Amino acid sequence: MKDPVIAHLIKKTAEFRVASSSMIKACSTFVTYAAHHEKEWQMAREQRERLEETVESLARQHMSLEKAMTKSKRNLSDIKQDRPPGEGVVGIFDSDEDDEDFFDAGSREERDSSATTV
């Protein structure tokens, strides 16, 4: 007759073997899948980075055009009112702050470090 404690340990050991074997198989499947799709993910990441740079460039161009338009309107207004250019007119883009910095919710380094690597 077996000791109930030993029988329980043998049962738990068998359950652990089954669970760990399944986990090893799942991990192996994931590694195979990740290795197979690594190039796709790298290409998608590079495409996303290029798109981000393009959008930031377009935003800078848009801001520059808005500033030029505001300045042009101000100069036109000054000519019509017979004032020296820029005197007495305050536009929404007249601040000395550096408005040309664009930030994501997280920096690129934070995003890359949080990405799963294989």
Secondary structure, DSSP 8 states (H G I E B T S, - for coil): ---HHHHHHHHHHHHHHHHHHHHHHHHHHHHHHHHHHHHHHHHHHHHHHHHHHHHHHHHHHHHHHHHHHHHHHHHHHHHHHT--TTTT---TT---S-TT----SS-HHHHHHHS---
